[in-house]
Amino acid sequence: MFENEKPIAKDRLNDQVYDRLCSLLRRGEFTPGERVPVALISKAFGVSAMPVREALAQLLAVGVLANVSGRSVGVPILTRDELEDLRDVRLQVETTAVRWAVANSTKEFIQTLNQLLGRLLDAEESRDRGAYIKYNYEFHFSVYRHAGSRVLLDIIDTLWLRVSPHLYNMSRRDIYRISNVEHHKLVDAIANGDEDAAVEALVADVSVAYEDLIATLDEDEASRSSELAG
């Protein structure tokens, strides 16, 4: 774990540790329900435990991390209600960002989205989950950044940090194909200046991911109940 991490430079140390931890969360390096290993992270980053603990405290304060074992922090296992709540809030703020991005659309912006869509299609074809999640993040945040609101982007980023570690638990074999259909629709809608169609594509994309996460959660709970009954 973390063997490819480079030591962090001493300039703006706390900010860099926080940013690096966020990157690890988006890459699914932390398993929901397990504690975050401070010592391993400190060693991988080449820093003392103090800035790591401070960054973890920041993530704890905004709900990205939680107490999972005694005083240890980690990615919480989300319940069905929590997943649905997170989905509903995301749909409210991300559809706003999409509408603003459509209003700010440029030829260069569409070209960037098409390039990222191509990478998503390649990741889908090769069934490379890590690459798909990486480019999915870049695709969506290219849209959200183009909305032109730093405040809105920060809100969306926090919401994504809360769900990103769980995206690695999606089980449907065709989930990336379905998502890419909606990505294609989203790019077309933005290119055509159609806010309503762009919002419809985003809602469909987000919703299908959560349907899979909730279905996977239900299956896991049913399996645990069966083991306990046995």
Secondary structure as the mmCIF struct_conf table of DSSP 4:
data_model
#
loop_
_struct_conf.conf_type_id
_struct_conf.id
_struct_conf.beg_label_comp_id
_struct_conf.beg_label_asym_id
_struct_conf.beg_label_seq_id
_struct_conf.end_label_comp_id
_struct_conf.end_label_asym_id
_struct_conf.end_label_seq_id
TURN_TY1_P TURN_TY1_P1 GLU A 3 ASN A 4
HELX_LH_PP_P HELX_LH_PP_P1 GLU A 5 ALA A 9
BEND BEND1 LYS A 10 LYS A 10
TURN_TY1_P TURN_TY1_P2 ASP A 11 ARG A 12
HELX_RH_AL_P HELX_RH_AL_P1 LEU A 13 ARG A 26
TURN_TY1_P TURN_TY1_P3 ARG A 27 GLY A 28
BEND BEND2 PHE A 30 PHE A 30
TURN_TY1_P TURN_TY1_P4 PRO A 32 GLY A 33
BEND BEND3 GLU A 34 GLU A 34
STRN STRN1 ARG A 35 ARG A 35
HELX_RH_AL_P HELX_RH_AL_P2 VAL A 38 PHE A 45
TURN_TY1_P TURN_TY1_P5 GLY A 46 GLY A 46
BEND BEND4 VAL A 47 VAL A 47
HELX_RH_AL_P HELX_RH_AL_P3 ALA A 49 ALA A 61
TURN_TY1_P TURN_TY1_P6 VAL A 62 GLY A 63
BEND BEND5 VAL A 64 LEU A 65
STRN STRN2 ALA A 66 SER A 69
TURN_TY1_P TURN_TY1_P7 GLY A 70 ARG A 71
STRN STRN3 SER A 72 GLY A 74
HELX_LH_PP_P HELX_LH_PP_P2 VAL A 75 THR A 79
HELX_RH_AL_P HELX_RH_AL_P4 ARG A 80 ALA A 103
TURN_TY1_P TURN_TY1_P8 ASN A 104 ASN A 104
HELX_RH_AL_P HELX_RH_AL_P5 LYS A 107 SER A 126
TURN_TY1_P TURN_TY1_P9 ARG A 127 ARG A 127
HELX_RH_AL_P HELX_RH_AL_P6 ARG A 129 ARG A 145
TURN_TY1_P TURN_TY1_P10 HIS A 146 ALA A 147
HELX_RH_AL_P HELX_RH_AL_P7 ARG A 150 VAL A 163
HELX_RH_3T_P HELX_RH_3T_P1 SER A 164 ASN A 169
TURN_TY1_P TURN_TY1_P11 ARG A 173 ASP A 174
HELX_RH_AL_P HELX_RH_AL_P8 ILE A 175 ALA A 191
TURN_TY1_P TURN_TY1_P12 ASN A 192 GLY A 193
HELX_RH_AL_P HELX_RH_AL_P9 GLU A 195 ALA A 229
#
